[in-house]
Amino acid sequence: MRLFKYLPLNVIYTISDVDVVEGSRYDMSFKYFLDMLPEEYVID
């Protein structure tokens, strides 16, 4: 389910897939949208 939530972030911010994953490591708004805890790891 989380992989499908990466797609709107990709379109809204017009950034690459790698940048979306990198942003979800540090940006709390990305983590909130992805229903992740602040200390939770993201995909590689």
mmCIF entry with sequence, helices, sheets and N, C-alpha, C, O atoms, coordinates in Angstrom:
data_MODEL
# 
_entry.id   MODEL 
# 
_entity.id                         1 
_entity.type                       polymer 
_entity.pdbx_number_of_molecules   1 
# 
_entity_poly.entity_id                      1 
_entity_poly.type                           'polypeptide(L)' 
_entity_poly.nstd_linkage                   no 
_entity_poly.nstd_monomer                   no 
_entity_poly.pdbx_seq_one_letter_code       MRLFKYLPLNVIYTISDVDVVEGSRYDMSFKYFLDMLPEEYVID 
_entity_poly.pdbx_seq_one_letter_code_can   MRLFKYLPLNVIYTISDVDVVEGSRYDMSFKYFLDMLPEEYVID 
_entity_poly.pdbx_strand_id                 A 
# 
loop_
_entity_poly_seq.entity_id 
_entity_poly_seq.num 
_entity_poly_seq.mon_id 
_entity_poly_seq.hetero 
1 1  MET n 
1 2  ARG n 
1 3  LEU n 
1 4  PHE n 
1 5  LYS n 
1 6  TYR n 
1 7  LEU n 
1 8  PRO n 
1 9  LEU n 
1 10 ASN n 
1 11 VAL n 
1 12 ILE n 
1 13 TYR n 
1 14 THR n 
1 15 ILE n 
1 16 SER n 
1 17 ASP n 
1 18 VAL n 
1 19 ASP n 
1 20 VAL n 
1 21 VAL n 
1 22 GLU n 
1 23 GLY n 
1 24 SER n 
1 25 ARG n 
1 26 TYR n 
1 27 ASP n 
1 28 MET n 
1 29 SER n 
1 30 PHE n 
1 31 LYS n 
1 32 TYR n 
1 33 PHE n 
1 34 LEU n 
1 35 ASP n 
1 36 MET n 
1 37 LEU n 
1 38 PRO n 
1 39 GLU n 
1 40 GLU n 
1 41 TYR n 
1 42 VAL n 
1 43 ILE n 
1 44 ASP n 
# 
_struct_asym.id          A 
_struct_asym.entity_id   1 
# 
loop_
_struct_conf.conf_type_id 
_struct_conf.id 
_struct_conf.pdbx_PDB_helix_id 
_struct_conf.beg_label_comp_id 
_struct_conf.beg_label_asym_id 
_struct_conf.beg_label_seq_id 
_struct_conf.pdbx_beg_PDB_ins_code 
_struct_conf.end_label_comp_id 
_struct_conf.end_label_asym_id 
_struct_conf.end_label_seq_id 
_struct_conf.pdbx_end_PDB_ins_code 
_struct_conf.beg_auth_comp_id 
_struct_conf.beg_auth_asym_id 
_struct_conf.beg_auth_seq_id 
_struct_conf.end_auth_comp_id 
_struct_conf.end_auth_asym_id 
_struct_conf.end_auth_seq_id 
_struct_conf.pdbx_PDB_helix_class 
_struct_conf.details 
_struct_conf.pdbx_PDB_helix_length 
HELX_P HELX_P1 AA1 ARG A 2  ? ILE A 12 ? ARG A 2  ILE A 12 1 ? 11 
HELX_P HELX_P2 AA2 ASP A 17 ? TYR A 26 ? ASP A 17 TYR A 26 1 ? 10 
HELX_P HELX_P3 AA3 MET A 28 ? PHE A 33 ? MET A 28 PHE A 33 1 ? 6  
# 
_struct_conf_type.id          HELX_P 
_struct_conf_type.criteria    ? 
_struct_conf_type.reference   ? 
# 
loop_
_atom_site.group_PDB 
_atom_site.id 
_atom_site.type_symbol 
_atom_site.label_atom_id 
_atom_site.label_alt_id 
_atom_site.label_comp_id 
_atom_site.label_asym_id 
_atom_site.label_entity_id 
_atom_site.label_seq_id 
_atom_site.pdbx_PDB_ins_code 
_atom_site.Cartn_x 
_atom_site.Cartn_y 
_atom_site.Cartn_z 
_atom_site.occupancy 
_atom_site.B_iso_or_equiv 
_atom_site.pdbx_formal_charge 
_atom_site.auth_seq_id 
_atom_site.auth_comp_id 
_atom_site.auth_asym_id 
_atom_site.auth_atom_id 
_atom_site.pdbx_PDB_model_num 
ATOM 1   N N  . MET A 1 1  ? 0.820  -1.192 0.000   1.00 0.00 ? 1  MET A N  1 
ATOM 2   C CA . MET A 1 1  ? 0.000  0.000  0.000   1.00 0.00 ? 1  MET A CA 1 
ATOM 3   C C  . MET A 1 1  ? 0.865  1.257  0.000   1.00 0.00 ? 1  MET A C  1 
ATOM 4   O O  . MET A 1 1  ? 0.539  2.255  -0.643  1.00 0.00 ? 1  MET A O  1 
ATOM 5   N N  . ARG A 1 2  ? 1.965  1.186  0.730   1.00 0.00 ? 2  ARG A N  1 
ATOM 6   C CA . ARG A 1 2  ? 2.818  2.366  0.827   1.00 0.00 ? 2  ARG A CA 1 
ATOM 7   C C  . ARG A 1 2  ? 3.438  2.734  -0.522  1.00 0.00 ? 2  ARG A C  1 
ATOM 8   O O  . ARG A 1 2  ? 3.652  3.910  -0.814  1.00 0.00 ? 2  ARG A O  1 
ATOM 9   N N  . LEU A 1 3  ? 3.720  1.730  -1.330  1.00 0.00 ? 3  LEU A N  1 
ATOM 10  C CA . LEU A 1 3  ? 4.307  2.020  -2.642  1.00 0.00 ? 3  LEU A CA 1 
ATOM 11  C C  . LEU A 1 3  ? 3.354  2.829  -3.515  1.00 0.00 ? 3  LEU A C  1 
ATOM 12  O O  . LEU A 1 3  ? 3.794  3.669  -4.299  1.00 0.00 ? 3  LEU A O  1 
ATOM 13  N N  . PHE A 1 4  ? 2.055  2.584  -3.384  1.00 0.00 ? 4  PHE A N  1 
ATOM 14  C CA . PHE A 1 4  ? 1.087  3.357  -4.147  1.00 0.00 ? 4  PHE A CA 1 
ATOM 15  C C  . PHE A 1 4  ? 0.977  4.791  -3.636  1.00 0.00 ? 4  PHE A C  1 
ATOM 16  O O  . PHE A 1 4  ? 0.598  5.685  -4.392  1.00 0.00 ? 4  PHE A O  1 
ATOM 17  N N  . LYS A 1 5  ? 1.297  5.018  -2.386  1.00 0.00 ? 5  LYS A N  1 
ATOM 18  C CA . LYS A 1 5  ? 1.261  6.369  -1.838  1.00 0.00 ? 5  LYS A CA 1 
ATOM 19  C C  . LYS A 1 5  ? 2.466  7.195  -2.299  1.00 0.00 ? 5  LYS A C  1 
ATOM 20  O O  . LYS A 1 5  ? 2.440  8.424  -2.236  1.00 0.00 ? 5  LYS A O  1 
ATOM 21  N N  . TYR A 1 6  ? 3.502  6.527  -2.755  1.00 0.00 ? 6  TYR A N  1 
ATOM 22  C CA . TYR A 1 6  ? 4.649  7.264  -3.297  1.00 0.00 ? 6  TYR A CA 1 
ATOM 23  C C  . TYR A 1 6  ? 4.297  7.946  -4.623  1.00 0.00 ? 6  TYR A C  1 
ATOM 24  O O  . TYR A 1 6  ? 4.868  8.983  -4.959  1.00 0.00 ? 6  TYR A O  1 
ATOM 25  N N  . LEU A 1 7  ? 3.375  7.376  -5.362  1.00 0.00 ? 7  LEU A N  1 
ATOM 26  C CA . LEU A 1 7  ? 3.031  7.922  -6.677  1.00 0.00 ? 7  LEU A CA 1 
ATOM 27  C C  . LEU A 1 7  ? 2.468  9.338  -6.621  1.00 0.00 ? 7  LEU A C  1 
ATOM 28  O O  . LEU A 1 7  ? 2.927  10.182 -7.390  1.00 0.00 ? 7  LEU A O  1 
ATOM 29  N N  . PRO A 1 8  ? 1.487  9.653  -5.744  1.00 0.00 ? 8  PRO A N  1 
ATOM 30  C CA . PRO A 1 8  ? 1.016  11.046 -5.703  1.00 0.00 ? 8  PRO A CA 1 
ATOM 31  C C  . PRO A 1 8  ? 2.098  12.025 -5.283  1.00 0.00 ? 8  PRO A C  1 
ATOM 32  O O  . PRO A 1 8  ? 2.125  13.157 -5.765  1.00 0.00 ? 8  PRO A O  1 
ATOM 33  N N  . LEU A 1 9  ? 2.994  11.608 -4.389  1.00 0.00 ? 9  LEU A N  1 
ATOM 34  C CA . LEU A 1 9  ? 4.098  12.489 -4.008  1.00 0.00 ? 9  LEU A CA 1 
ATOM 35  C C  . LEU A 1 9  ? 4.989  12.773 -5.207  1.00 0.00 ? 9  LEU A C  1 
ATOM 36  O O  . LEU A 1 9  ? 5.495  13.882 -5.377  1.00 0.00 ? 9  LEU A O  1 
ATOM 37  N N  . ASN A 1 10 ? 5.169  11.764 -6.023  1.00 0.00 ? 10 ASN A N  1 
ATOM 38  C CA . ASN A 1 10 ? 5.982  11.901 -7.226  1.00 0.00 ? 10 ASN A CA 1 
ATOM 39  C C  . ASN A 1 10 ? 5.361  12.909 -8.193  1.00 0.00 ? 10 ASN A C  1 
ATOM 40  O O  . ASN A 1 10 ? 6.073  13.701 -8.811  1.00 0.00 ? 10 ASN A O  1 
ATOM 41  N N  . VAL A 1 11 ? 4.056  12.879 -8.319  1.00 0.00 ? 11 VAL A N  1 
ATOM 42  C CA . VAL A 1 11 ? 3.363  13.768 -9.255  1.00 0.00 ? 11 VAL A CA 1 
ATOM 43  C C  . VAL A 1 11 ? 3.224  15.181 -8.687  1.00 0.00 ? 11 VAL A C  1 
ATOM 44  O O  . VAL A 1 11 ? 3.441  16.163 -9.398  1.00 0.00 ? 11 VAL A O  1 
ATOM 45  N N  . ILE A 1 12 ? 2.863  15.282 -7.410  1.00 0.00 ? 12 ILE A N  1 
ATOM 46  C CA . ILE A 1 12 ? 2.627  16.593 -6.797  1.00 0.00 ? 12 ILE A CA 1 
ATOM 47  C C  . ILE A 1 12 ? 3.898  17.428 -6.774  1.00 0.00 ? 12 ILE A C  1 
ATOM 48  O O  . ILE A 1 12 ? 3.879  18.609 -7.123  1.00 0.00 ? 12 ILE A O  1 
ATOM 49  N N  . TYR A 1 13 ? 4.987  16.821 -6.368  1.00 0.00 ? 13 TYR A N  1 
ATOM 50  C CA . TYR A 1 13 ? 6.248  17.569 -6.240  1.00 0.00 ? 13 TYR A CA 1 
ATOM 51  C C  . TYR A 1 13 ? 7.113  17.505 -7.494  1.00 0.00 ? 13 TYR A C  1 
ATOM 52  O O  . TYR A 1 13 ? 8.179  18.119 -7.542  1.00 0.00 ? 13 TYR A O  1 
ATOM 53  N N  . THR A 1 14 ? 6.666  16.772 -8.502  1.00 0.00 ? 14 THR A N  1 
ATOM 54  C CA . THR A 1 14 ? 7.391  16.597 -9.776  1.00 0.00 ? 14 THR A CA 1 
ATOM 55  C C  . THR A 1 14 ? 8.883  16.303 -9.545  1.00 0.00 ? 14 THR A C  1 
ATOM 56  O O  . THR A 1 14 ? 9.761  16.972 -10.090 1.00 0.00 ? 14 THR A O  1 
ATOM 57  N N  . ILE A 1 15 ? 9.130  15.296 -8.731  1.00 0.00 ? 15 ILE A N  1 
ATOM 58  C CA . ILE A 1 15 ? 10.495 14.860 -8.458  1.00 0.00 ? 15 ILE A CA 1 
ATOM 59  C C  . ILE A 1 15 ? 10.604 13.379 -8.818  1.00 0.00 ? 15 ILE A C  1 
ATOM 60  O O  . ILE A 1 15 ? 9.598  12.690 -8.991  1.00 0.00 ? 15 ILE A O  1 
ATOM 61  N N  . SER A 1 16 ? 11.818 12.916 -8.924  1.00 0.00 ? 16 SER A N  1 
ATOM 62  C CA . SER A 1 16 ? 12.046 11.528 -9.331  1.00 0.00 ? 16 SER A CA 1 
ATOM 63  C C  . SER A 1 16 ? 11.706 10.565 -8.196  1.00 0.00 ? 16 SER A C  1 
ATOM 64  O O  . SER A 1 16 ? 11.476 10.975 -7.059  1.00 0.00 ? 16 SER A O  1 
ATOM 65  N N  . ASP A 1 17 ? 11.681 9.296  -8.527  1.00 0.00 ? 17 ASP A N  1 
ATOM 66  C CA . ASP A 1 17 ? 11.390 8.260  -7.533  1.00 0.00 ? 17 ASP A CA 1 
ATOM 67  C C  . ASP A 1 17 ? 12.443 8.247  -6.435  1.00 0.00 ? 17 ASP A C  1 
ATOM 68  O O  . ASP A 1 17 ? 12.128 8.086  -5.256  1.00 0.00 ? 17 ASP A O  1 
ATOM 69  N N  . VAL A 1 18 ? 13.676 8.414  -6.831  1.00 0.00 ? 18 VAL A N  1 
ATOM 70  C CA . VAL A 1 18 ? 14.772 8.418  -5.862  1.00 0.00 ? 18 VAL A CA 1 
ATOM 71  C C  . VAL A 1 18 ? 14.630 9.605  -4.916  1.00 0.00 ? 18 VAL A C  1 
ATOM 72  O O  . VAL A 1 18 ? 14.874 9.473  -3.717  1.00 0.00 ? 18 VAL A O  1 
ATOM 73  N N  . ASP A 1 19 ? 14.241 10.752 -5.438  1.00 0.00 ? 19 ASP A N  1 
ATOM 74  C CA . ASP A 1 19 ? 14.063 11.937 -4.601  1.00 0.00 ? 19 ASP A CA 1 
ATOM 75  C C  . ASP A 1 19 ? 12.872 11.801 -3.658  1.00 0.00 ? 19 ASP A C  1 
ATOM 76  O O  . ASP A 1 19 ? 12.901 12.336 -2.550  1.00 0.00 ? 19 ASP A O  1 
ATOM 77  N N  . VAL A 1 20 ? 11.832 11.098 -4.077  1.00 0.00 ? 20 VAL A N  1 
ATOM 78  C CA . VAL A 1 20 ? 10.689 10.858 -3.198  1.00 0.00 ? 20 VAL A CA 1 
ATOM 79  C C  . VAL A 1 20 ? 11.110 9.985  -2.018  1.00 0.00 ? 20 VAL A C  1 
ATOM 80  O O  . VAL A 1 20 ? 10.746 10.267 -0.876  1.00 0.00 ? 20 VAL A O  1 
ATOM 81  N N  . VAL A 1 21 ? 11.863 8.941  -2.284  1.00 0.00 ? 21 VAL A N  1 
ATOM 82  C CA . VAL A 1 21 ? 12.330 8.069  -1.210  1.00 0.00 ? 21 VAL A CA 1 
ATOM 83  C C  . VAL A 1 21 ? 13.287 8.834  -0.306  1.00 0.00 ? 21 VAL A C  1 
ATOM 84  O O  . VAL A 1 21 ? 13.212 8.708  0.916   1.00 0.00 ? 21 VAL A O  1 
ATOM 85  N N  . GLU A 1 22 ? 14.172 9.614  -0.878  1.00 0.00 ? 22 GLU A N  1 
ATOM 86  C CA . GLU A 1 22 ? 15.106 10.402 -0.085  1.00 0.00 ? 22 GLU A CA 1 
ATOM 87  C C  . GLU A 1 22 ? 14.365 11.435 0.757   1.00 0.00 ? 22 GLU A C  1 
ATOM 88  O O  . GLU A 1 22 ? 14.716 11.664 1.915   1.00 0.00 ? 22 GLU A O  1 
ATOM 89  N N  . GLY A 1 23 ? 13.341 12.058 0.176   1.00 0.00 ? 23 GLY A N  1 
ATOM 90  C CA . GLY A 1 23 ? 12.542 13.021 0.928   1.00 0.00 ? 23 GLY A CA 1 
ATOM 91  C C  . GLY A 1 23 ? 11.771 12.383 2.055   1.00 0.00 ? 23 GLY A C  1 
ATOM 92  O O  . GLY A 1 23 ? 11.561 13.009 3.095   1.00 0.00 ? 23 GLY A O  1 
ATOM 93  N N  . SER A 1 24 ? 11.347 11.155 1.871   1.00 0.00 ? 24 SER A N  1 
ATOM 94  C CA . SER A 1 24 ? 10.594 10.481 2.929   1.00 0.00 ? 24 SER A CA 1 
ATOM 95  C C  . SER A 1 24 ? 11.481 10.062 4.088   1.00 0.00 ? 24 SER A C  1 
ATOM 96  O O  . SER A 1 24 ? 10.976 9.679  5.142   1.00 0.00 ? 24 SER A O  1 
ATOM 97  N N  . ARG A 1 25 ? 12.772 10.127 3.916   1.00 0.00 ? 25 ARG A N  1 
ATOM 98  C CA . ARG A 1 25 ? 13.673 9.860  5.040   1.00 0.00 ? 25 ARG A CA 1 
ATOM 99  C C  . ARG A 1 25 ? 13.738 11.037 5.997   1.00 0.00 ? 25 ARG A C  1 
ATOM 100 O O  . ARG A 1 25 ? 13.890 10.845 7.204   1.00 0.00 ? 25 ARG A O  1 
ATOM 101 N N  . TYR A 1 26 ? 13.625 12.256 5.474   1.00 0.00 ? 26 TYR A N  1 
ATOM 102 C CA . TYR A 1 26 ? 13.857 13.448 6.277   1.00 0.00 ? 26 TYR A CA 1 
ATOM 103 C C  . TYR A 1 26 ? 12.640 14.351 6.418   1.00 0.00 ? 26 TYR A C  1 
ATOM 104 O O  . TYR A 1 26 ? 12.515 15.045 7.427   1.00 0.00 ? 26 TYR A O  1 
ATOM 105 N N  . ASP A 1 27 ? 11.752 14.365 5.451   1.00 0.00 ? 27 ASP A N  1 
ATOM 106 C CA . ASP A 1 27 ? 10.625 15.293 5.456   1.00 0.00 ? 27 ASP A CA 1 
ATOM 107 C C  . ASP A 1 27 ? 9.458  14.682 6.231   1.00 0.00 ? 27 ASP A C  1 
ATOM 108 O O  . ASP A 1 27 ? 8.929  13.634 5.858   1.00 0.00 ? 27 ASP A O  1 
ATOM 109 N N  . MET A 1 28 ? 9.071  15.348 7.304   1.00 0.00 ? 28 MET A N  1 
ATOM 110 C CA . MET A 1 28 ? 8.002  14.813 8.147   1.00 0.00 ? 28 MET A CA 1 
ATOM 111 C C  . MET A 1 28 ? 6.643  14.865 7.443   1.00 0.00 ? 28 MET A C  1 
ATOM 112 O O  . MET A 1 28 ? 5.769  14.056 7.754   1.00 0.00 ? 28 MET A O  1 
ATOM 113 N N  . SER A 1 29 ? 6.448  15.776 6.521   1.00 0.00 ? 29 SER A N  1 
ATOM 114 C CA . SER A 1 29 ? 5.175  15.804 5.795   1.00 0.00 ? 29 SER A CA 1 
ATOM 115 C C  . SER A 1 29 ? 5.049  14.575 4.894   1.00 0.00 ? 29 SER A C  1 
ATOM 116 O O  . SER A 1 29 ? 3.950  14.047 4.728   1.00 0.00 ? 29 SER A O  1 
ATOM 117 N N  . PHE A 1 30 ? 6.144  14.118 4.319   1.00 0.00 ? 30 PHE A N  1 
ATOM 118 C CA . PHE A 1 30 ? 6.127  12.884 3.529   1.00 0.00 ? 30 PHE A CA 1 
ATOM 119 C C  . PHE A 1 30 ? 5.806  11.699 4.432   1.00 0.00 ? 30 PHE A C  1 
ATOM 120 O O  . PHE A 1 30 ? 4.990  10.848 4.080   1.00 0.00 ? 30 PHE A O  1 
ATOM 121 N N  . LYS A 1 31 ? 6.450  11.647 5.596   1.00 0.00 ? 31 LYS A N  1 
ATOM 122 C CA . LYS A 1 31 ? 6.213  10.530 6.510   1.00 0.00 ? 31 LYS A CA 1 
ATOM 123 C C  . LYS A 1 31 ? 4.773  10.530 7.006   1.00 0.00 ? 31 LYS A C  1 
ATOM 124 O O  . LYS A 1 31 ? 4.173  9.466  7.158   1.00 0.00 ? 31 LYS A O  1 
ATOM 125 N N  . TYR A 1 32 ? 4.217  11.698 7.259   1.00 0.00 ? 32 TYR A N  1 
ATOM 126 C CA . TYR A 1 32 ? 2.828  11.769 7.707   1.00 0.00 ? 32 TYR A CA 1 
ATOM 127 C C  . TYR A 1 32 ? 1.894  11.263 6.615   1.00 0.00 ? 32 TYR A C  1 
ATOM 128 O O  . TYR A 1 32 ? 0.960  10.512 6.893   1.00 0.00 ? 32 TYR A O  1 
ATOM 129 N N  . PHE A 1 33 ? 2.140  11.671 5.382   1.00 0.00 ? 33 PHE A N  1 
ATOM 130 C CA . PHE A 1 33 ? 1.308  11.221 4.270   1.00 0.00 ? 33 PHE A CA 1 
ATOM 131 C C  . PHE A 1 33 ? 1.415  9.716  4.060   1.00 0.00 ? 33 PHE A C  1 
ATOM 132 O O  . PHE A 1 33 ? 0.435  9.070  3.687   1.00 0.00 ? 33 PHE A O  1 
ATOM 133 N N  . LEU A 1 34 ? 2.579  9.161  4.294   1.00 0.00 ? 34 LEU A N  1 
ATOM 134 C CA . LEU A 1 34 ? 2.808  7.730  4.117   1.00 0.00 ? 34 LEU A CA 1 
ATOM 135 C C  . LEU A 1 34 ? 2.429  6.910  5.345   1.00 0.00 ? 34 LEU A C  1 
ATOM 136 O O  . LEU A 1 34 ? 2.646  5.699  5.360   1.00 0.00 ? 34 LEU A O  1 
ATOM 137 N N  . ASP A 1 35 ? 1.871  7.541  6.371   1.00 0.00 ? 35 ASP A N  1 
ATOM 138 C CA . ASP A 1 35 ? 1.490  6.880  7.624   1.00 0.00 ? 35 ASP A CA 1 
ATOM 139 C C  . ASP A 1 35 ? 2.665  6.162  8.261   1.00 0.00 ? 35 ASP A C  1 
ATOM 140 O O  . ASP A 1 35 ? 2.562  5.003  8.662   1.00 0.00 ? 35 ASP A O  1 
ATOM 141 N N  . MET A 1 36 ? 3.785  6.868  8.348   1.00 0.00 ? 36 MET A N  1 
ATOM 142 C CA . MET A 1 36 ? 4.994  6.298  8.936   1.00 0.00 ? 36 MET A CA 1 
ATOM 143 C C  . MET A 1 36 ? 5.300  6.995  10.252  1.00 0.00 ? 36 MET A C  1 
ATOM 144 O O  . MET A 1 36 ? 4.975  8.167  10.441  1.00 0.00 ? 36 MET A O  1 
ATOM 145 N N  . LEU A 1 37 ? 5.923  6.266  11.147  1.00 0.00 ? 37 LEU A N  1 
ATOM 146 C CA . LEU A 1 37 ? 6.428  6.862  12.373  1.00 0.00 ? 37 LEU A CA 1 
ATOM 147 C C  . LEU A 1 37 ? 7.712  7.623  12.052  1.00 0.00 ? 37 LEU A C  1 
ATOM 148 O O  . LEU A 1 37 ? 8.399  7.282  11.089  1.00 0.00 ? 37 LEU A O  1 
ATOM 149 N N  . PRO A 1 38 ? 8.048  8.643  12.835  1.00 0.00 ? 38 PRO A N  1 
ATOM 150 C CA . PRO A 1 38 ? 9.268  9.415  12.537  1.00 0.00 ? 38 PRO A CA 1 
ATOM 151 C C  . PRO A 1 38 ? 10.538 8.573  12.506  1.00 0.00 ? 38 PRO A C  1 
ATOM 152 O O  . PRO A 1 38 ? 11.443 8.853  11.719  1.00 0.00 ? 38 PRO A O  1 
ATOM 153 N N  . GLU A 1 39 ? 10.620 7.541  13.353  1.00 0.00 ? 39 GLU A N  1 
ATOM 154 C CA . GLU A 1 39 ? 11.837 6.730  13.395  1.00 0.00 ? 39 GLU A CA 1 
ATOM 155 C C  . GLU A 1 39 ? 11.788 5.518  12.477  1.00 0.00 ? 39 GLU A C  1 
ATOM 156 O O  . GLU A 1 39 ? 12.726 4.721  12.461  1.00 0.00 ? 39 GLU A O  1 
ATOM 157 N N  . GLU A 1 40 ? 10.723 5.366  11.720  1.00 0.00 ? 40 GLU A N  1 
ATOM 158 C CA . GLU A 1 40 ? 10.580 4.206  10.838  1.00 0.00 ? 40 GLU A CA 1 
ATOM 159 C C  . GLU A 1 40 ? 11.470 4.337  9.600   1.00 0.00 ? 40 GLU A C  1 
ATOM 160 O O  . GLU A 1 40 ? 11.643 5.431  9.062   1.00 0.00 ? 40 GLU A O  1 
ATOM 161 N N  . TYR A 1 41 ? 12.027 3.223  9.161   1.00 0.00 ? 41 TYR A N  1 
ATOM 162 C CA . TYR A 1 41 ? 12.902 3.213  7.996   1.00 0.00 ? 41 TYR A CA 1 
ATOM 163 C C  . TYR A 1 41 ? 12.086 3.199  6.715   1.00 0.00 ? 41 TYR A C  1 
ATOM 164 O O  . TYR A 1 41 ? 10.954 2.717  6.696   1.00 0.00 ? 41 TYR A O  1 
ATOM 165 N N  . VAL A 1 42 ? 12.657 3.723  5.655   1.00 0.00 ? 42 VAL A N  1 
ATOM 166 C CA . VAL A 1 42 ? 12.013 3.723  4.346   1.00 0.00 ? 42 VAL A CA 1 
ATOM 167 C C  . VAL A 1 42 ? 12.632 2.639  3.463   1.00 0.00 ? 42 VAL A C  1 
ATOM 168 O O  . VAL A 1 42 ? 13.624 2.010  3.834   1.00 0.00 ? 42 VAL A O  1 
ATOM 169 N N  . ILE A 1 43 ? 12.042 2.435  2.311   1.00 0.00 ? 43 ILE A N  1 
ATOM 170 C CA . ILE A 1 43 ? 12.544 1.422  1.399   1.00 0.00 ? 43 ILE A CA 1 
ATOM 171 C C  . ILE A 1 43 ? 13.891 1.844  0.831   1.00 0.00 ? 43 ILE A C  1 
ATOM 172 O O  . ILE A 1 43 ? 14.206 3.034  0.811   1.00 0.00 ? 43 ILE A O  1 
ATOM 173 N N  . ASP A 1 44 ? 14.678 0.904  0.378   1.00 0.00 ? 44 ASP A N  1 
ATOM 174 C CA . ASP A 1 44 ? 15.979 1.194  -0.232  1.00 0.00 ? 44 ASP A CA 1 
ATOM 175 C C  . ASP A 1 44 ? 15.835 1.384  -1.715  1.00 0.00 ? 44 ASP A C  1 
ATOM 176 O O  . ASP A 1 44 ? 16.824 1.637  -2.404  1.00 0.00 ? 44 ASP A O  1 
# 
